[in-house]
Amino acid sequence: MTLHRTVFPRIAVRRRGFVAASLALIGGLVSSAPCGATESGVGAPPVEDFSLSSVAGERVRLGTSDDSVAATLLFFGWGDCEVSGKYAARLGQLEREYREDGLRVLAVFPGMADSATVARQAAEFELEFPVLHDPTLVVTERLGVERMGEVILLDDQRNVLYRGAIDDQYQRDEQKSFADEEWLLEALESYVMDGEAPEVFRTEAPGLLIHAEEQGLRDITYYEHVAPILRQQCVECHRPGQIGPMTFLEYEEVRGWAPMVGEVVLQNRMPPWHASPDYGEFKNARHLTETEKELLVRWAEQGAPEGDPRHKQPTPVFEDQGWTIGKPDMVLQLPEVQSVPAEGTVPYRHIVVDPGLTEDRWVKSVEIRPSNPAVTHHVLVLLIPPESNGQAVRRDRDFFLGSGHFAVNVPGSRPLIFPDGYGQLLRAGTKFLFQLHYTPNGVAALDQTQMAMCWATSEVKHRVKSRAVINTAIDIPPHAASTSFDAVHEFDGPIQILALFPHMHSRGKAFRVEVLKPREKAILLDVPAYDFNWQHTYEYENPPILDQGDTLYLTATYDNSAANPSNPDPSQRVRWGDQTWEEMLVGYVTYIETDPSMP
């Protein structure tokens, strides 16, 4: 099938965001209008971000940090709707034709058909873009979509440019040989070519009504709906030996926690993840799709029914022996058990551990695990190079806060696992310096922290390095609700950032990382609600590059007011210090140098 395009030429240029005045005129969603009517949507907000599972098993967000995306087209349809099915091939051709011009297409299948059925249908249409499944219609209802075959065209800020029918060729009661009105193409042309709002903003979709019985209000059960979500998203932490305070491996273990599960999911407290989705895409992001959230909440509201045991899957078996990175090639532990008193302040302890390396090793993954996390605030492991004296490096400030950094364990952190071809170098004769920070909790305790490593099994082409960007001159006034300080660093040559790890203490409020280039500034990471109890390493899906002369700029904001529930004492002036009632401003950067001549 060929697209009938007699009026509008092919898009040749892409204009992102067009003018501010146009943005104000075309935002948001409006109520249904008669076919061909024009409405402006004045004052409506941009479409809220969402995520759904694709039929390929991937989690797909509406929002994207891909600068090549100029517009996003959402299409709702298929199933038993013959009219929307007729547009499938046309939609596929449209996506292929406009892909280079920055058009991103997402199809959404609303209804309770299983994903395998949806996947077969998408394969029949030979579509090359993601097909998302919205079984409970949580996104379909949020966007006000009532009929199959509706498209919603968004600009790069998620403002609505057009919604309704693709064209007027296929209707519920009639079919033309070709279209007389091509509303979607006109909207694309107006936006991309002229930077103007399309003449027609709203038409009526041609497909079947999405009936109430399709809204997924049937019983949600543990075995059929809930267990697959928990096992994919939650048991990483909620199983024996991990950080989760309860286990979620069996129905009997989960049932009593169902109301709490629904609450923390509804409030976006779980799974824990604190980076703003507007800046950067992170491959280790913890999140649930909108459908997964809806299923968990409805299951709790329905009394946590167990369901048919025939749908029960075998209990997961974990072969990691307690290690998230898998079976380690080397496990080190502190040579002596550490005693932690019941009360008082415990100064940092520094313990040298010799791994006995007789040859160079490339490390693919590393994980630190305290034996008693209840009293272990953090463990920082640094490299003592073969030519250095262990006693000397203990007094080297740059070594601790920069070049010596190897690995860290803090509340809520996960190990950093590098892709194939990447690794950290351990030279023969290297030793480790463990910096241990213990915090008494009222009961005398013991700890013997371990560190596990896996060696790279393929050729390492990129040497991974880490360093800390800091500011020790922070000075937070008493009762101040919002005080910010910055830290800057310029690398010696071009680098590619693999991961960022912000670190503050209990007064930490927000953290932002930007790159300052000669003519522009870009946000690399934004953590608008920092949580001391969940300190993440943010691993990039598409690692950003810093050129020679670029500056990494960190901004940390602190809340020393009584409104901060974690604040130990708002009446105190707070400066840099090791203990949790003091503060820090640290941004750990994991990177590779992209200039082959650099050491």
Summary of the structure (lengths in Angstrom):
residues: 599
radius of gyration: 27.3
end to end distance: 56.9
largest distance: 85.3
contacts: 1820
relative contact order: 0.10
helix: 18%
strand: 28%
